[in-house]
Amino acid sequence: MIISTIGSCRVAGPMTKLQAQRNFVLDNRLLYGFTHNTKETIQAIRYMRGEITLPESAWAFISSEPPRESNPAHAHPADARHVVEISSTKVLELDGKYLQLVRFKEALNFCPELLKIFFDHATRDGLAKRAAALREAPSFAHVPEHVQHALTHTVMHVQNAQEILDDLKSIQQLLGGSFVLVTHCNAINAEGQPIADRAQMVETVKLAASTLGIPVIEPGALLAHFGQSRGMPDEGRDTAHYTPAFAKLVGRAICEKLLGTADQDLVASAEPLDWKQCIERAKASARDLEWDNALLLTNRAIELKNGSPTAYVLRARAVTALDQTDDILDAWSIALSIDSNRSAYILRQAAEGAMEVGEFDKARDWAAESLDKESDEKTALLLGRIHSKLGQNAQAEQAFRKYAAGDAVRALRFASRAHTPLADAANMVNALARTAGVDQAGLDAARAAVLKRATREVKRTGRVGALLPTLSAFYALQSLPQDGQEDQDDQINQAYRRLLKAYETYPEYQHSTETVALLGRLAQLAPVDPRYVQRAAKQLQAQGHARAAVECWQRLAGSPLPAERDTVSLAAVKLSQLGAHQAAARVYAQLSQSGSMDLNTAHDHIDKCLRALARSFRKCLTEERLRDAEEALNGIQSIDPSYQGLISLQRSLADAHKREFLARRSNSANADDVIASAQRVIQTSPMDREANIELAMHNLKNGNVAESRRILDRFLQSNAA
């Protein structure tokens, strides 16, 4: 059975987690992305069936996927099931098409002042005032034509109860009785109060659904019993997403409404296939690229025989091919937890899947392991791209050198393409410069093209109407050999000055997270004048942007001693104020070693940093923020391994890890989270009985008999009785 979710990650995620148990496949490939209101839902259904097209000029405001104007027209399958989520009443309309509010904001993030003008006059009544304000804005003439059209012609309105009722009636006519409706999740905000407009919207949607006889799920009712701190990320503060455990609970509730109870599934599962038949048919379906059927058969095979290496790899491939982004990383992690699956080819596929969902750290680890097992050009290219994404340019260059050594001509083509990301292109050019047998004329042309792209970005930084630059543009200017290096350094310095001026002048830049992050990251570049960095640091700290301010003060803390003693001392004080006590302690140690600060004074400051870290550790422990507590404890150890209260703090953390492990196990949390907790317990208490048994059973279930036996043997040697 195929089920599609028309809504957000709050329905796609829960249904992904239940498909293995309930014998269905989630397939959203015909959709263009997430939807939130009833207008978008109707548009998505008609798009899915090939009844309408979406213009490429508006695509960036609707979807984050690659442009796809339409689908082939096809009849509505009789057995198709759908889950529809309505989570907003705000509607954005442009030329008869309905835009997604989040995508609209993200697509116009590069022109914050124009976006502000739009939202100041977003309704139909404000069109004339908006057009006049946009014409007066200097940056409006510099943005692309399709952006100008969107800013001047898009209209926003808030739906009323009657409009929602009429739209739900249309959805009911389009889908028949084969769908359930899911509302937004009522939650408590940071002030401890219910989110009023959300609660009103939920009641409006529930009333309309009740009037039309549509089965409805209200996740807020489940959350009230489950607990917001457990059901929503960041201890319940992220009210737009679900934790894996709560997502599973929501998925179970949806399935019971849509499919009936699990017992009915067992009766309905028609063909009595054994494990081997399921695997063979799944392989055949995969060869024919029928991934929905392959996933269905693989899930059935895993039910019949848990721990099959082949089944878990097939499942991960199917989930990746079906773009089930909520499940891709979990599927590959489970597949690779079986030692026999850790071949170079499977590891590379897993890395590609992790990169697709933005899990670059995991992708890097898997790609590096794959390359260690077998030298392969594709893997080297993949690893280089991952390192570039992470800003690890030296490692990216090293990986690209392995790729270029295999086929320098193809590597040169990759670096020369205009659509190759700038960081990848710059790193590939540097790699080719150290590779023998490369066409020098082609390499010079590629270098010139990359430098031209980078220079254009840097020169436009901070100018009216210009896109925000990428860090890779500055890296390219610094790393690629060229004439007139002094001129390039001045360009970088002036670009930082303009960006800082724009941040100080325009509120839109102050509210832009990208601008704030750039001011922090670019402060690390040597050509940037320390006076601009100090100005930025003070501004960022005053406005509460701690992370970026810390990066700026760290740059100033690296000033030469003893000449810049006052600047470095100020940086140490500010770092301590911002909670970067470990960095502050290192700076005080440098001041002491250089003779710029009295030894006793430096020791007093370092002692204050240690006490502050200890207080932070205890606070994190009280608030059950164990990862932050670990970071604080590591900071204390790095500053002073002989700190007097260190053993007591380590014991407290070990007890907290044990409580976390037992809580996760009893609450049936995500298996990966339970195992991660067990491993943390074993790090501090190697002979802990429950954690060792949990880890051994996990490996046994996944077919790693040798690893399970090793864990039990190690445990029993010290606990023979």
Secondary structure as UniProt FT lines:
FT   STRAND          2..6
FT   HELIX           9..22
FT   STRAND          25..26
FT   TURN            29..30
FT   HELIX           38..48
FT   TURN            49..50
FT   HELIX           56..59
FT   TURN            60..62
FT   TURN            78..79
FT   STRAND          81..86
FT   STRAND          90..94
FT   TURN            95..96
FT   STRAND          97..99
FT   HELIX           101..107
FT   TURN            108..110
FT   HELIX           112..120
FT   HELIX           124..126
FT   HELIX           127..136
FT   HELIX           138..142
FT   HELIX           145..153
FT   STRAND          155..158
FT   HELIX           161..175
FT   TURN            176..177
FT   STRAND          179..183
FT   TURN            190..191
FT   HELIX           196..212
FT   STRAND          216..217
FT   HELIX           219..226
FT   HELIX           228..231
FT   HELIX           234..236
FT   TURN            239..240
FT   HELIX           244..259
FT   HELIX           262..268
FT   HELIX           275..287
FT   TURN            288..289
FT   HELIX           291..304
FT   TURN            306..307
FT   HELIX           309..321
FT   TURN            322..323
FT   HELIX           325..336
FT   HELIX           339..341
FT   HELIX           344..356
FT   TURN            357..358
FT   HELIX           360..373
FT   HELIX           377..389
FT   TURN            390..391
FT   HELIX           393..406
FT   HELIX           408..416
FT   TURN            418..419
FT   HELIX           422..433
FT   TURN            436..437
FT   HELIX           440..460
FT   TURN            461..462
FT   TURN            464..465
FT   HELIX           471..479
FT   HELIX           485..505
FT   HELIX           507..510
FT   HELIX           513..522
FT   TURN            523..524
FT   TURN            526..527
FT   HELIX           530..542
FT   TURN            543..544
FT   HELIX           546..557
FT   TURN            561..564
FT   HELIX           565..577
FT   TURN            578..579
FT   HELIX           581..593
FT   TURN            594..595
FT   HELIX           599..622
FT   TURN            623..624
FT   HELIX           626..639
FT   TURN            641..642
FT   TURN            644..645
FT   HELIX           646..666
FT   TURN            667..668
FT   HELIX           671..684
FT   TURN            686..687
FT   HELIX           689..701
FT   TURN            702..703
FT   HELIX           705..718
//
